[in-house]
């Protein structure tokens, strides 16, 4: 009788273990752990636009109107065209009261009693500020009209940019 009892207990234990294994195998697996959230993307600083750069635009071709040589223009902090007397002397800045400066294009109109009206209509060849000082960054048509409206000079030119000192 003791042997029978031992066999019965052994059989019950084995049956219980078998049932437990079957239950464990049939239970659904727990969902996998969610992957950790990626670190927030670090936004790279945006390169400054050429249209916003402070500095001087120097023409590739020098021209003279009414004994004044065109020496270039600035957009920032103020839109100015500059002329220098051909006989020597200080550059004379002319304020541009009509200035539309966009990331791709620009339009300047500057009026001076001695020179007349200077308009510059152009497009930027490079959108972002460049460190190359010998590369044209702007292509524009420069027109100089007398006070009576006569065209004294009109030509397309390319301009290099030199940073403010």
C-alpha positions as CSV (number, residue, x, y, z in Angstrom):
1,X,0.0,0.0,0.0
2,X,2.8,2.4,0.6
3,X,4.2,1.7,-2.8
4,X,0.9,2.4,-4.4
5,X,0.6,5.6,-2.5
6,X,4.1,6.7,-3.6
7,X,3.3,5.8,-7.2
8,X,0.0,7.7,-7.0
9,X,1.7,10.8,-5.5
10,X,4.5,10.5,-8.1
11,X,1.9,10.3,-10.8
12,X,0.0,13.2,-9.4
13,X,3.1,15.3,-9.2
14,X,4.1,14.4,-12.7
15,X,0.6,15.2,-13.9
16,X,0.6,18.5,-12.1
17,X,4.0,19.5,-13.6
18,X,2.8,18.5,-17.1
19,X,-0.3,20.6,-16.7
20,X,1.8,23.5,-15.5
21,X,4.1,23.2,-18.5
22,X,1.2,23.1,-20.9
23,X,-0.4,26.1,-19.3
24,X,2.8,28.0,-19.5
25,X,3.4,27.2,-23.1
26,X,-0.2,28.1,-24.1
27,X,-0.2,31.5,-22.3
28,X,0.4,34.5,-24.6
29,X,3.8,36.0,-24.5
30,X,4.0,39.4,-22.9
31,X,4.4,42.3,-25.4
32,X,8.0,43.3,-26.0
33,X,9.3,46.2,-24.1
34,X,8.9,49.5,-26.1
35,X,12.2,50.7,-27.4
36,X,13.5,53.8,-25.7
37,X,12.5,57.0,-27.3
38,X,15.3,58.4,-29.5
39,X,17.0,61.5,-28.2
40,X,15.5,64.8,-29.5
41,X,17.0,65.8,-32.8
42,X,19.4,68.6,-32.4
43,X,18.6,71.2,-35.0
44,X,21.7,72.4,-36.8
45,X,22.0,76.1,-36.8
46,X,20.9,77.5,-40.1
47,X,23.5,79.2,-42.3
48,X,23.0,82.9,-42.7
49,X,21.4,84.0,-45.9
50,X,23.4,86.1,-48.3
51,X,20.5,88.6,-48.4
52,X,21.0,89.2,-44.7
53,X,24.8,89.5,-44.7
54,X,26.4,92.7,-43.7
55,X,29.1,93.7,-46.1
56,X,29.9,95.3,-49.4
57,X,29.1,94.1,-52.9
58,X,31.9,95.0,-55.3
59,X,31.2,95.1,-59.1
60,X,33.2,93.0,-61.5
61,X,33.2,95.9,-64.0
62,X,34.0,99.5,-63.1
63,X,32.0,102.2,-64.8
64,X,31.9,106.0,-64.6
65,X,28.9,108.3,-64.8
66,X,29.2,112.2,-64.7
67,X,32.8,111.9,-63.4
68,X,31.8,109.5,-60.6
69,X,33.0,105.9,-60.5
70,X,30.6,103.3,-59.2
71,X,32.3,101.4,-56.4
72,X,29.6,99.1,-55.1
73,X,26.7,98.9,-52.6
74,X,25.7,97.5,-49.3
75,X,22.4,96.0,-48.2
76,X,22.9,95.7,-44.4
77,X,22.7,97.5,-42.1
78,X,21.5,100.1,-44.7
79,X,21.0,99.9,-48.4
80,X,23.5,102.3,-50.0
81,X,25.2,102.7,-53.3
82,X,28.6,104.3,-53.3
83,X,30.4,106.4,-56.0
84,X,33.8,108.0,-55.8
85,X,35.0,111.0,-57.8
86,X,37.3,110.1,-60.6
87,X,39.6,112.9,-59.6
88,X,40.2,111.4,-56.2
89,X,38.4,112.0,-52.9
90,X,36.1,110.3,-50.6
91,X,33.4,107.8,-51.6
92,X,29.9,109.3,-51.6
93,X,27.2,107.0,-50.3
94,X,23.7,107.4,-51.7
95,X,20.8,106.1,-49.6
96,X,18.3,103.7,-51.3
97,X,14.9,104.7,-50.0
98,X,13.3,102.0,-52.2
99,X,14.9,98.7,-51.2
100,X,13.3,95.3,-51.5
101,X,15.6,92.5,-50.4
102,X,14.5,88.9,-50.5
103,X,16.4,85.7,-50.0
104,X,16.5,85.2,-53.8
105,X,16.3,88.7,-55.3
106,X,16.8,92.3,-54.6
107,X,15.6,95.7,-56.0
108,X,17.2,98.9,-55.0
109,X,16.4,102.4,-56.2
110,X,18.6,105.2,-55.0
111,X,18.2,108.9,-55.9
112,X,21.0,111.5,-55.9
113,X,20.8,115.1,-57.2
114,X,24.3,114.9,-58.9
115,X,24.0,111.4,-60.3
116,X,20.3,110.9,-60.9
117,X,18.5,107.7,-60.2
118,X,20.4,104.4,-59.7
119,X,18.5,101.1,-59.8
120,X,19.9,97.7,-59.2
121,X,17.7,94.6,-60.0
122,X,19.4,91.3,-59.3
123,X,19.3,87.7,-58.1
124,X,21.6,86.0,-55.6
125,X,23.7,83.3,-57.2
126,X,24.2,81.7,-53.8
127,X,21.5,81.6,-51.2
128,X,23.8,81.3,-48.2
129,X,26.8,83.4,-47.2
130,X,30.0,82.2,-48.7
131,X,33.5,82.5,-47.4
132,X,35.0,82.7,-50.9
133,X,35.8,86.4,-51.5
134,X,36.6,85.8,-55.2
135,X,33.2,84.2,-56.1
136,X,30.4,86.2,-57.6
137,X,27.3,86.0,-55.3
138,X,25.0,88.3,-57.2
139,X,24.0,89.0,-60.8
140,X,22.3,92.3,-61.3
141,X,21.3,94.9,-63.9
142,X,22.6,98.4,-62.9
143,X,20.8,101.3,-64.5
144,X,21.7,105.0,-64.0
145,X,19.2,107.6,-65.2
146,X,19.6,111.3,-65.3
147,X,17.1,113.6,-63.6
148,X,15.3,113.9,-66.9
149,X,15.0,110.1,-67.2
150,X,17.7,109.6,-69.9
151,X,19.6,106.3,-69.4
152,X,23.2,107.2,-68.8
153,X,24.4,103.6,-68.1
154,X,22.7,100.2,-68.2
155,X,24.5,96.8,-68.0
156,X,24.4,93.4,-66.2
157,X,27.2,92.7,-63.9
158,X,28.3,90.2,-61.3
159,X,29.2,91.2,-57.8
160,X,31.5,89.8,-55.2
161,X,30.7,90.1,-51.5
162,X,33.2,91.3,-48.9
163,X,32.2,91.0,-45.2
164,X,32.0,94.2,-43.1
165,X,35.1,95.1,-41.3
